[in-house]
Amino acid sequence: MYIEDLWKTSTADARKILGSRGDIPAGRISQFFKFRKDMEQVIAAFAKSKVDLGNRLLDLQNSVSKLQNALKDARIEVTRDDYDLDPKNPDDKKKIDAASKVLDRFFVAGATGLSEFTRQLDSLEDHLDHMEKYKAAKV
Protein backbone atom coordinates (compact mmCIF):
# COMPACT_ATOMS: atom_id res chain seq x y z
CA MET A 1 0.00 0.00 0.00
CA TYR A 2 2.97 2.24 -0.56
CA ILE A 3 1.30 4.49 -3.10
CA GLU A 4 -1.93 4.90 -1.10
CA ASP A 5 0.05 5.94 1.96
CA LEU A 6 2.10 8.34 -0.10
CA TRP A 7 -1.10 9.88 -1.55
CA LYS A 8 -2.59 10.31 1.93
CA THR A 9 0.57 11.92 3.25
CA SER A 10 0.93 14.14 0.18
CA THR A 11 -2.69 15.34 0.32
CA ALA A 12 -2.48 15.96 4.06
CA ASP A 13 0.68 18.04 3.56
CA ALA A 14 -0.91 19.90 0.63
CA ARG A 15 -4.06 20.67 2.70
CA LYS A 16 -1.89 22.22 5.39
CA ILE A 17 -0.38 24.47 2.75
CA LEU A 18 -3.71 25.27 1.03
CA GLY A 19 -5.58 25.97 4.22
CA SER A 20 -9.34 25.64 4.74
CA ARG A 21 -10.28 27.35 1.46
CA GLY A 22 -8.21 25.06 -0.80
CA ASP A 23 -9.49 21.77 -2.19
CA ILE A 24 -7.70 18.91 -3.93
CA PRO A 25 -9.67 17.30 -6.79
CA ALA A 26 -10.40 13.66 -6.08
CA GLY A 27 -12.15 12.53 -9.28
CA ARG A 28 -9.38 11.22 -11.50
CA ILE A 29 -7.12 10.03 -8.73
CA SER A 30 -9.85 7.63 -7.64
CA GLN A 31 -9.78 6.20 -11.17
CA PHE A 32 -6.01 5.79 -10.85
CA PHE A 33 -6.41 3.78 -7.63
CA LYS A 34 -9.16 1.65 -9.20
CA PHE A 35 -6.92 0.86 -12.18
CA ARG A 36 -4.07 0.16 -9.79
CA LYS A 37 -6.16 -2.51 -8.04
CA ASP A 38 -7.01 -3.96 -11.45
CA MET A 39 -3.30 -4.04 -12.23
CA GLU A 40 -2.57 -5.92 -9.00
CA GLN A 41 -4.97 -8.67 -10.11
CA VAL A 42 -3.29 -8.88 -13.50
CA ILE A 43 0.14 -9.00 -11.86
CA ALA A 44 -1.00 -11.85 -9.62
CA ALA A 45 -2.36 -13.74 -12.63
CA PHE A 46 0.89 -13.09 -14.50
CA ALA A 47 2.95 -14.39 -11.57
CA LYS A 48 0.83 -17.53 -11.46
CA SER A 49 1.22 -18.02 -15.21
CA LYS A 50 5.02 -17.84 -14.82
CA VAL A 51 4.86 -20.66 -12.27
CA ASP A 52 2.47 -22.66 -14.48
CA LEU A 53 4.71 -22.14 -17.50
CA GLY A 54 7.75 -23.26 -15.52
CA ASN A 55 5.91 -26.41 -14.47
CA ARG A 56 4.82 -27.14 -18.06
CA LEU A 57 8.39 -26.59 -19.26
CA LEU A 58 9.67 -29.08 -16.70
CA ASP A 59 7.02 -31.58 -17.85
CA LEU A 60 8.12 -31.06 -21.44
CA GLN A 61 11.81 -31.46 -20.58
CA ASN A 62 11.06 -34.70 -18.75
CA SER A 63 8.98 -35.93 -21.67
CA VAL A 64 11.77 -35.20 -24.15
CA SER A 65 14.26 -36.97 -21.89
CA LYS A 66 12.06 -40.08 -21.82
CA LEU A 67 11.73 -39.92 -25.59
CA GLN A 68 15.51 -39.64 -26.01
CA ASN A 69 16.05 -42.67 -23.78
CA ALA A 70 13.39 -44.68 -25.63
CA LEU A 71 15.04 -43.78 -28.96
CA LYS A 72 18.44 -44.93 -27.65
CA ASP A 73 16.96 -48.22 -26.44
CA ALA A 74 15.19 -48.79 -29.77
CA ARG A 75 18.37 -47.95 -31.70
CA ILE A 76 20.34 -50.56 -29.77
CA GLU A 77 17.65 -53.17 -30.32
CA VAL A 78 17.09 -52.49 -34.02
CA THR A 79 20.64 -51.85 -35.22
CA ARG A 80 22.17 -54.78 -33.34
CA ASP A 81 19.56 -57.27 -34.52
CA ASP A 82 20.33 -59.91 -37.17
CA TYR A 83 16.84 -59.54 -38.70
CA ASP A 84 16.38 -63.30 -38.62
CA LEU A 85 19.33 -63.77 -40.96
CA ASP A 86 22.53 -65.71 -40.32
CA PRO A 87 25.34 -63.29 -39.44
CA LYS A 88 27.88 -66.07 -40.13
CA ASN A 89 26.79 -66.25 -43.76
CA PRO A 90 28.75 -63.60 -45.74
CA ASP A 91 25.74 -62.60 -47.90
CA ASP A 92 23.46 -62.36 -44.86
CA LYS A 93 26.15 -60.39 -42.98
CA LYS A 94 26.27 -57.80 -45.80
CA LYS A 95 22.47 -57.51 -45.73
CA ILE A 96 22.44 -57.16 -41.95
CA ASP A 97 25.12 -54.45 -42.04
CA ALA A 98 23.41 -52.58 -44.90
CA ALA A 99 19.99 -52.74 -43.23
CA SER A 100 21.48 -51.58 -39.92
CA LYS A 101 23.14 -48.65 -41.66
CA VAL A 102 19.90 -47.63 -43.41
CA LEU A 103 17.85 -47.94 -40.22
CA ASP A 104 20.46 -46.05 -38.21
CA ARG A 105 19.80 -42.92 -40.31
CA PHE A 106 16.35 -42.75 -38.68
CA PHE A 107 17.85 -42.94 -35.20
CA VAL A 108 20.55 -40.36 -35.92
CA ALA A 109 17.97 -37.95 -37.34
CA GLY A 110 15.69 -38.48 -34.33
CA ALA A 111 18.53 -37.99 -31.85
CA THR A 112 19.69 -34.85 -33.67
CA GLY A 113 16.20 -33.38 -33.68
CA LEU A 114 15.66 -34.14 -30.01
CA SER A 115 19.06 -32.66 -29.10
CA GLU A 116 18.19 -29.45 -30.90
CA PHE A 117 14.81 -29.33 -29.19
CA THR A 118 16.52 -29.84 -25.82
CA ARG A 119 18.82 -26.88 -26.55
CA GLN A 120 15.78 -24.76 -27.39
CA LEU A 121 14.07 -25.79 -24.17
CA ASP A 122 17.22 -24.93 -22.21
CA SER A 123 17.19 -21.50 -23.81
CA LEU A 124 13.53 -21.09 -22.92
CA GLU A 125 14.37 -22.07 -19.34
CA ASP A 126 16.96 -19.27 -19.26
CA HIS A 127 14.30 -16.80 -20.39
CA LEU A 128 11.94 -18.04 -17.69
CA ASP A 129 14.68 -17.57 -15.10
CA HIS A 130 14.94 -13.95 -16.20
CA MET A 131 11.14 -13.59 -15.97
CA GLU A 132 11.27 -14.82 -12.38
CA LYS A 133 13.48 -11.85 -11.55
CA TYR A 134 10.87 -9.44 -12.94
CA LYS A 135 9.25 -7.34 -10.25
CA ALA A 136 6.16 -5.24 -10.80
CA ALA A 137 6.38 -1.49 -10.52
CA LYS A 138 6.10 -0.20 -6.98
CA VAL A 139 3.00 1.90 -7.62
PyRosetta script that sets phi, psi and omega in degrees:
from pyrosetta import init, pose_from_sequence

init()
pose = pose_from_sequence("MYIEDLWKTSTADARKILGSRGDIPAGRISQFFKFRKDMEQVIAAFAKSKVDLGNRLLDLQNSVSKLQNALKDARIEVTRDDYDLDPKNPDDKKKIDAASKVLDRFFVAGATGLSEFTRQLDSLEDHLDHMEKYKAAKV")
pose.set_psi(1, 26.3)
pose.set_omega(1, -178.7)
pose.set_phi(2, -52.7)
pose.set_psi(2, -51.1)
pose.set_omega(2, -173.6)
pose.set_phi(3, -69.3)
pose.set_psi(3, -36.0)
pose.set_omega(3, 177.6)
pose.set_phi(4, -64.0)
pose.set_psi(4, -43.9)
pose.set_omega(4, 178.8)
pose.set_phi(5, -63.3)
pose.set_psi(5, -40.8)
pose.set_omega(5, 178.5)
pose.set_phi(6, -64.0)
pose.set_psi(6, -39.7)
pose.set_omega(6, 178.2)
pose.set_phi(7, -63.6)
pose.set_psi(7, -44.5)
pose.set_omega(7, 179.6)
pose.set_phi(8, -61.9)
pose.set_psi(8, -44.8)
pose.set_omega(8, 179.5)
pose.set_phi(9, -64.5)
pose.set_psi(9, -44.5)
pose.set_omega(9, -179.0)
pose.set_phi(10, -63.1)
pose.set_psi(10, -44.1)
pose.set_omega(10, -179.7)
pose.set_phi(11, -68.6)
pose.set_psi(11, -37.0)
pose.set_omega(11, 178.1)
pose.set_phi(12, -63.6)
pose.set_psi(12, -43.5)
pose.set_omega(12, 178.8)
pose.set_phi(13, -65.1)
pose.set_psi(13, -40.3)
pose.set_omega(13, 180.0)
pose.set_phi(14, -66.1)
pose.set_psi(14, -37.7)
pose.set_omega(14, 179.4)
pose.set_phi(15, -64.9)
pose.set_psi(15, -36.0)
pose.set_omega(15, 176.8)
pose.set_phi(16, -62.2)
pose.set_psi(16, -38.7)
pose.set_omega(16, 179.8)
pose.set_phi(17, -72.7)
pose.set_psi(17, -42.6)
pose.set_omega(17, -175.9)
pose.set_phi(18, -72.9)
pose.set_psi(18, -29.6)
pose.set_omega(18, -178.0)
pose.set_phi(19, 80.5)
pose.set_psi(19, -172.1)
pose.set_omega(19, -173.8)
pose.set_phi(20, -70.3)
pose.set_psi(20, -21.9)
pose.set_omega(20, -177.7)
pose.set_phi(21, -84.4)
pose.set_psi(21, -22.3)
pose.set_omega(21, -177.0)
pose.set_phi(22, -81.6)
pose.set_psi(22, 152.2)
pose.set_omega(22, -180.0)
pose.set_phi(23, -140.8)
pose.set_psi(23, 139.9)
pose.set_omega(23, 179.0)
pose.set_phi(24, -101.9)
pose.set_psi(24, 123.8)
pose.set_omega(24, -179.9)
pose.set_phi(25, -63.3)
pose.set_psi(25, 137.6)
pose.set_omega(25, -175.9)
pose.set_phi(26, -114.2)
pose.set_psi(26, -4.0)
pose.set_omega(26, -174.0)
pose.set_phi(27, -61.5)
pose.set_psi(27, -60.7)
pose.set_omega(27, -173.3)
pose.set_phi(28, -77.0)
pose.set_psi(28, -26.5)
pose.set_omega(28, 178.4)
pose.set_phi(29, -68.2)
pose.set_psi(29, -31.3)
pose.set_omega(29, 177.0)
pose.set_phi(30, -65.8)
pose.set_psi(30, -34.6)
pose.set_omega(30, 176.5)
pose.set_phi(31, -66.0)
pose.set_psi(31, -40.2)
pose.set_omega(31, 176.9)
pose.set_phi(32, -57.1)
pose.set_psi(32, -48.1)
pose.set_omega(32, -178.2)
pose.set_phi(33, -67.8)
pose.set_psi(33, -32.0)
pose.set_omega(33, 175.8)
pose.set_phi(34, -64.9)
pose.set_psi(34, -48.0)
pose.set_omega(34, 179.7)
pose.set_phi(35, -64.3)
pose.set_psi(35, -31.4)
pose.set_omega(35, 178.2)
pose.set_phi(36, -65.4)
pose.set_psi(36, -41.8)
pose.set_omega(36, 177.0)
pose.set_phi(37, -63.6)
pose.set_psi(37, -39.7)
pose.set_omega(37, 175.8)
pose.set_phi(38, -60.0)
pose.set_psi(38, -42.8)
pose.set_omega(38, 180.0)
pose.set_phi(39, -62.2)
pose.set_psi(39, -39.8)
pose.set_omega(39, 179.0)
pose.set_phi(40, -59.0)
pose.set_psi(40, -39.7)
pose.set_omega(40, 178.4)
pose.set_phi(41, -66.4)
pose.set_psi(41, -40.6)
pose.set_omega(41, 178.4)
pose.set_phi(42, -66.1)
pose.set_psi(42, -41.2)
pose.set_omega(42, 178.2)
pose.set_phi(43, -61.5)
pose.set_psi(43, -42.6)
pose.set_omega(43, 178.3)
pose.set_phi(44, -63.1)
pose.set_psi(44, -41.8)
pose.set_omega(44, 178.4)
pose.set_phi(45, -65.8)
pose.set_psi(45, -39.1)
pose.set_omega(45, 178.2)
pose.set_phi(46, -63.6)
pose.set_psi(46, -44.3)
pose.set_omega(46, 179.1)
pose.set_phi(47, -60.5)
pose.set_psi(47, -41.8)
pose.set_omega(47, 178.2)
pose.set_phi(48, -64.8)
pose.set_psi(48, -40.0)
pose.set_omega(48, -179.5)
pose.set_phi(49, -65.5)
pose.set_psi(49, -32.9)
pose.set_omega(49, 176.5)
pose.set_phi(50, -63.6)
pose.set_psi(50, -42.3)
pose.set_omega(50, 178.3)
pose.set_phi(51, -65.2)
pose.set_psi(51, -45.9)
pose.set_omega(51, 179.2)
pose.set_phi(52, -60.8)
pose.set_psi(52, -42.7)
pose.set_omega(52, 179.5)
pose.set_phi(53, -64.4)
pose.set_psi(53, -40.4)
pose.set_omega(53, 176.4)
pose.set_phi(54, -61.1)
pose.set_psi(54, -41.4)
pose.set_omega(54, 178.4)
pose.set_phi(55, -66.1)
pose.set_psi(55, -41.1)
pose.set_omega(55, 178.7)
pose.set_phi(56, -66.5)
pose.set_psi(56, -37.4)
pose.set_omega(56, 178.0)
pose.set_phi(57, -63.5)
pose.set_psi(57, -43.0)
pose.set_omega(57, 177.6)
pose.set_phi(58, -62.1)
pose.set_psi(58, -42.4)
pose.set_omega(58, 176.3)
pose.set_phi(59, -58.8)
pose.set_psi(59, -43.3)
pose.set_omega(59, -179.5)
pose.set_phi(60, -66.2)
pose.set_psi(60, -43.0)
pose.set_omega(60, 178.2)
pose.set_phi(61, -61.4)
pose.set_psi(61, -42.1)
pose.set_omega(61, 178.2)
pose.set_phi(62, -65.3)
pose.set_psi(62, -39.1)
pose.set_omega(62, 179.0)
pose.set_phi(63, -64.2)
pose.set_psi(63, -43.8)
pose.set_omega(63, 178.9)
pose.set_phi(64, -64.1)
pose.set_psi(64, -39.8)
pose.set_omega(64, 178.6)
pose.set_phi(65, -61.5)
pose.set_psi(65, -43.5)
pose.set_omega(65, 177.1)
pose.set_phi(66, -62.5)
pose.set_psi(66, -40.6)
pose.set_omega(66, 179.5)
pose.set_phi(67, -64.8)
pose.set_psi(67, -41.8)
pose.set_omega(67, 177.7)
pose.set_phi(68, -61.5)
pose.set_psi(68, -44.2)
pose.set_omega(68, 179.5)
pose.set_phi(69, -65.1)
pose.set_psi(69, -40.3)
pose.set_omega(69, 178.3)
pose.set_phi(70, -64.2)
pose.set_psi(70, -39.5)
pose.set_omega(70, 178.5)
pose.set_phi(71, -64.5)
pose.set_psi(71, -41.6)
pose.set_omega(71, 177.7)
pose.set_phi(72, -61.9)
pose.set_psi(72, -45.7)
pose.set_omega(72, 179.2)
pose.set_phi(73, -61.4)
pose.set_psi(73, -43.6)
pose.set_omega(73, 179.8)
pose.set_phi(74, -65.8)
pose.set_psi(74, -38.7)
pose.set_omega(74, 179.2)
pose.set_phi(75, -61.1)
pose.set_psi(75, -44.9)
pose.set_omega(75, 179.0)
pose.set_phi(76, -60.5)
pose.set_psi(76, -47.3)
pose.set_omega(76, -178.2)
pose.set_phi(77, -62.8)
pose.set_psi(77, -48.2)
pose.set_omega(77, -173.6)
pose.set_phi(78, -73.5)
pose.set_psi(78, -46.2)
pose.set_omega(78, -173.6)
pose.set_phi(79, -78.9)
pose.set_psi(79, -15.1)
pose.set_omega(79, 177.7)
pose.set_phi(80, -99.8)
pose.set_psi(80, 0.8)
pose.set_omega(80, -178.8)
pose.set_phi(81, -78.0)
pose.set_psi(81, 157.3)
pose.set_omega(81, 176.1)
pose.set_phi(82, -98.3)
pose.set_psi(82, 1.6)
pose.set_omega(82, 175.7)
pose.set_phi(83, 55.7)
pose.set_psi(83, 35.8)
pose.set_omega(83, -178.8)
pose.set_phi(84, 61.8)
pose.set_psi(84, 25.2)
pose.set_omega(84, 173.5)
pose.set_phi(85, -107.4)
pose.set_psi(85, 170.0)
pose.set_omega(85, -178.4)
pose.set_phi(86, -95.9)
pose.set_psi(86, 107.3)
pose.set_omega(86, -178.1)
pose.set_phi(87, -65.8)
pose.set_psi(87, -14.5)
pose.set_omega(87, 178.8)
pose.set_phi(88, -82.6)
pose.set_psi(88, -19.8)
pose.set_omega(88, 177.1)
pose.set_phi(89, -80.9)
pose.set_psi(89, 124.2)
pose.set_omega(89, -176.7)
pose.set_phi(90, -56.3)
pose.set_psi(90, -41.0)
pose.set_omega(90, 178.3)
pose.set_phi(91, -65.8)
pose.set_psi(91, -45.2)
pose.set_omega(91, 178.7)
pose.set_phi(92, -63.5)
pose.set_psi(92, -37.8)
pose.set_omega(92, -179.9)
pose.set_phi(93, -62.1)
pose.set_psi(93, -42.0)
pose.set_omega(93, 177.9)
pose.set_phi(94, -62.2)
pose.set_psi(94, -42.7)
pose.set_omega(94, 179.6)
pose.set_phi(95, -64.7)
pose.set_psi(95, -42.6)
pose.set_omega(95, 179.1)
pose.set_phi(96, -60.9)
pose.set_psi(96, -47.9)
pose.set_omega(96, -179.1)
pose.set_phi(97, -63.5)
pose.set_psi(97, -42.0)
pose.set_omega(97, -179.6)
pose.set_phi(98, -66.2)
pose.set_psi(98, -44.4)
pose.set_omega(98, 179.6)
pose.set_phi(99, -64.2)
pose.set_psi(99, -41.0)
pose.set_omega(99, 178.6)
pose.set_phi(100, -61.2)
pose.set_psi(100, -42.0)
pose.set_omega(100, -179.7)
pose.set_phi(101, -64.7)
pose.set_psi(101, -43.9)
pose.set_omega(101, 179.2)
pose.set_phi(102, -63.7)
pose.set_psi(102, -45.4)
pose.set_omega(102, -179.0)
pose.set_phi(103, -67.9)
pose.set_psi(103, -31.4)
pose.set_omega(103, -178.5)
pose.set_phi(104, -65.6)
pose.set_psi(104, -26.2)
pose.set_omega(104, 176.9)
pose.set_phi(105, -57.7)
pose.set_psi(105, -39.6)
pose.set_omega(105, 177.3)
pose.set_phi(106, -59.5)
pose.set_psi(106, -47.3)
pose.set_omega(106, -176.2)
pose.set_phi(107, -68.7)
pose.set_psi(107, -37.0)
pose.set_omega(107, 177.3)
pose.set_phi(108, -65.4)
pose.set_psi(108, -44.5)
pose.set_omega(108, 178.9)
pose.set_phi(109, -62.5)
pose.set_psi(109, -42.6)
pose.set_omega(109, 178.5)
pose.set_phi(110, -63.7)
pose.set_psi(110, -44.0)
pose.set_omega(110, 179.9)
pose.set_phi(111, -65.4)
pose.set_psi(111, -39.2)
pose.set_omega(111, 178.6)
pose.set_phi(112, -64.3)
pose.set_psi(112, -46.0)
pose.set_omega(112, 179.0)
pose.set_phi(113, -62.1)
pose.set_psi(113, -42.2)
pose.set_omega(113, -179.8)
pose.set_phi(114, -69.2)
pose.set_psi(114, -35.0)
pose.set_omega(114, 177.2)
pose.set_phi(115, -64.8)
pose.set_psi(115, -42.2)
pose.set_omega(115, 178.0)
pose.set_phi(116, -63.8)
pose.set_psi(116, -42.5)
pose.set_omega(116, 178.9)
pose.set_phi(117, -63.0)
pose.set_psi(117, -39.4)
pose.set_omega(117, 177.8)
pose.set_phi(118, -62.3)
pose.set_psi(118, -41.4)
pose.set_omega(118, 177.6)
pose.set_phi(119, -62.9)
pose.set_psi(119, -40.1)
pose.set_omega(119, 178.2)
pose.set_phi(120, -64.6)
pose.set_psi(120, -40.8)
pose.set_omega(120, 178.8)
pose.set_phi(121, -66.0)
pose.set_psi(121, -37.1)
pose.set_omega(121, 176.5)
pose.set_phi(122, -62.9)
pose.set_psi(122, -39.8)
pose.set_omega(122, 177.2)
pose.set_phi(123, -64.7)
pose.set_psi(123, -42.8)
pose.set_omega(123, 177.4)
pose.set_phi(124, -61.2)
pose.set_psi(124, -39.0)
pose.set_omega(124, 178.3)
pose.set_phi(125, -62.2)
pose.set_psi(125, -39.1)
pose.set_omega(125, 176.7)
pose.set_phi(126, -61.3)
pose.set_psi(126, -42.1)
pose.set_omega(126, 178.3)
pose.set_phi(127, -63.4)
pose.set_psi(127, -40.7)
pose.set_omega(127, 178.4)
pose.set_phi(128, -64.6)
pose.set_psi(128, -37.0)
pose.set_omega(128, 176.7)
pose.set_phi(129, -60.3)
pose.set_psi(129, -39.9)
pose.set_omega(129, 177.6)
pose.set_phi(130, -67.7)
pose.set_psi(130, -36.3)
pose.set_omega(130, 177.9)
pose.set_phi(131, -64.2)
pose.set_psi(131, -34.0)
pose.set_omega(131, 179.8)
pose.set_phi(132, -63.7)
pose.set_psi(132, -26.9)
pose.set_omega(132, -179.8)
pose.set_phi(133, -81.5)
pose.set_psi(133, -11.0)
pose.set_omega(133, 179.7)
pose.set_phi(134, -65.1)
pose.set_psi(134, 133.1)
pose.set_omega(134, 175.5)
pose.set_phi(135, -123.8)
pose.set_psi(135, 137.8)
pose.set_omega(135, 179.5)
pose.set_phi(136, -66.2)
pose.set_psi(136, 155.6)
pose.set_omega(136, 178.1)
pose.set_phi(137, -59.7)
pose.set_psi(137, 141.7)
pose.set_omega(137, 178.7)
pose.set_phi(138, -86.3)
pose.set_psi(138, 80.6)
pose.set_omega(138, -177.1)
pose.set_phi(139, -122.2)
pose.dump_pdb("model.pdb")
